[in-house]
Amino acid sequence: MSVSISSLASSLSSLSFSYQISQKPNTLSFPHSQSSSLSLASENLTLRITAAVASPLEPEVADLKKLVKSRLPGGFAAQPIIGTGRRKCAIARVVLQEGTGKFIINYRDAKEYLQGNPLWLQYVKFPLQTLGYETSYDVFVKAHGGGLSGQAQAISLGIARALLKVSEIHRAPLRKEGLLTRDARVVERKKVGLKKARKAPQFSKR
């Protein structure tokens, strides 16, 4: 079936598109079978951008850092009562000074650093509690490596070794509680052909 060009032109010319722009500002309206209006109320639109610039160091951390530097002139290595503890991959340097029982780990309070975990806090306080020195010494710790559990046990060993430098009399009670023993257990390496250190893949007979 053929359609002439003239009939197409006449059909197209019969179609008409109309639009109306209302007098209201920022409002466009298009008449169709169902009229729809798009309103842009720019007066009611407000863009609020707030930016908070964080200080490089929190006030408490900065204060503790100043305290540690004032109490330990020359750094950790220059102090007379120092002990080094290790556990798994964690290493802790511990400095003891006569004080009121402050416990600072990496320029943060011990309870905050150890996330309030009662077991980890018990690890770090047990050497001083064994000798009754909970409020007699301030403890300053610089720890790195491993996780918090390993660091807590490394700190415990470091405190026990530092207490030996205070007096050799402390050796017997600390040894009795096992606080001077270096725990040499570490994660066993993965083996070739196994999933982990000892876990093997499922055995299939056929």
Solvent accessible surface area in square Angstrom, and as a share of the most:
residue,aa,sasa,rsa
1,M,231,1.03
2,S,112,0.72
3,V,90,0.52
4,S,63,0.41
5,I,148,0.75
6,S,82,0.53
7,S,49,0.32
8,L,95,0.47
9,A,57,0.44
10,S,67,0.43
11,S,56,0.36
12,L,121,0.60
13,S,89,0.57
14,S,85,0.55
15,L,115,0.57
16,S,104,0.67
17,F,192,0.80
18,S,83,0.54
19,Y,150,0.57
20,Q,125,0.56
21,I,112,0.57
22,S,42,0.27
23,Q,178,0.79
24,K,142,0.60
25,P,109,0.68
26,N,74,0.38
27,T,27,0.16
28,L,78,0.39
29,S,35,0.23
30,F,95,0.39
31,P,55,0.35
32,H,135,0.60
33,S,121,0.78
34,Q,155,0.69
35,S,95,0.61
36,S,73,0.47
37,S,82,0.53
38,L,108,0.54
39,S,77,0.50
40,L,107,0.53
41,A,45,0.35
42,S,65,0.42
43,E,129,0.58
44,N,122,0.63
45,L,135,0.67
46,T,104,0.60
47,L,157,0.78
48,R,206,0.75
49,I,143,0.73
50,T,131,0.76
51,A,93,0.72
52,A,105,0.81
53,V,146,0.84
54,A,87,0.68
55,S,65,0.42
56,P,135,0.85
57,L,85,0.42
58,E,103,0.46
59,P,93,0.58
60,E,126,0.56
61,V,36,0.21
62,A,25,0.19
63,D,89,0.46
64,L,40,0.20
65,K,63,0.27
66,K,143,0.61
67,L,49,0.24
68,V,6,0.03
69,K,128,0.54
70,S,81,0.53
71,R,64,0.23
72,L,7,0.03
73,P,97,0.61
74,G,73,0.70
75,G,32,0.31
76,F,14,0.06
77,A,84,0.65
78,A,66,0.51
79,Q,18,0.08
80,P,112,0.71
81,I,39,0.20
82,I,29,0.15
83,G,5,0.05
84,T,41,0.24
85,G,0,0.00
86,R,104,0.38
87,R,16,0.06
88,K,93,0.40
89,C,103,0.62
90,A,1,0.01
91,I,56,0.29
92,A,0,0.00
93,R,109,0.40
94,V,0,0.00
95,V,0,0.00
96,L,3,0.01
97,Q,40,0.18
98,E,143,0.64
99,G,28,0.27
100,T,101,0.58
101,G,30,0.29
102,K,90,0.38
103,F,19,0.08
104,I,7,0.03
105,I,0,0.00
106,N,40,0.21
107,Y,55,0.21
108,R,85,0.31
109,D,69,0.36
110,A,4,0.03
111,K,129,0.55
112,E,89,0.40
113,Y,25,0.09
114,L,0,0.00
115,Q,135,0.60
116,G,33,0.32
117,N,46,0.24
118,P,108,0.68
119,L,101,0.50
120,W,48,0.17
121,L,23,0.11
122,Q,81,0.36
123,Y,69,0.26
124,V,0,0.00
125,K,83,0.35
126,F,66,0.28
127,P,0,0.00
128,L,8,0.04
129,Q,72,0.32
130,T,42,0.24
131,L,35,0.17
132,G,50,0.48
133,Y,58,0.22
134,E,81,0.36
135,T,104,0.60
136,S,46,0.30
137,Y,21,0.08
138,D,3,0.02
139,V,1,0.00
140,F,1,0.00
141,V,4,0.02
142,K,84,0.36
143,A,6,0.05
144,H,110,0.49
145,G,34,0.33
146,G,53,0.51
147,G,44,0.43
148,L,40,0.20
149,S,39,0.25
150,G,4,0.04
151,Q,12,0.05
152,A,0,0.00
153,Q,43,0.19
154,A,0,0.00
155,I,0,0.00
156,S,12,0.08
157,L,11,0.05
158,G,0,0.00
159,I,0,0.00
160,A,0,0.00
161,R,83,0.30
162,A,0,0.00
163,L,0,0.00
164,L,29,0.14
165,K,119,0.50
166,V,49,0.28
167,S,34,0.22
168,E,106,0.48
169,I,145,0.73
170,H,15,0.07
171,R,95,0.35
172,A,73,0.57
173,P,46,0.29
174,L,0,0.00
175,R,123,0.45
176,K,171,0.73
177,E,84,0.38
178,G,40,0.38
179,L,21,0.10
180,L,19,0.09
181,T,87,0.50
182,R,88,0.32
183,D,41,0.21
184,A,80,0.62
185,R,169,0.62
186,V,97,0.56
187,V,130,0.75
188,E,80,0.36
189,R,159,0.58
190,K,112,0.48
191,K,59,0.25
192,V,143,0.82
193,G,60,0.57
194,L,52,0.26
195,K,112,0.48
196,K,126,0.54
197,A,21,0.16
198,R,190,0.69
199,K,116,0.49
200,A,59,0.45
201,P,70,0.44
202,Q,175,0.78
203,F,165,0.69
204,S,80,0.51
205,K,154,0.65
206,R,241,0.88
